[in-house]
């Protein structure tokens, strides 16, 4: 697991694509945040659009190196949701 704790795809045409995060701290592993499905319990900053879609475009939490362990702690909740029929 530790091999995947931090990843940067510097060849991505959008790198770094997140405002407010210093380039050396930007974590591409969370390009698609694994905590999205937790809704209000994700711990990051977000808004809901009028159609109910969660807009995480202003959230910098999952994209920072120092937040990786906090994100992984919440993965138990994500796995529990995945088990539901």
Secondary structure by P-SEA (a helix, b strand, c coil): cccccccccccccccccccccccccccccccccccccccccccbbbbbccccccccccccccccccaaaaaaaaaaaaaaaaacc
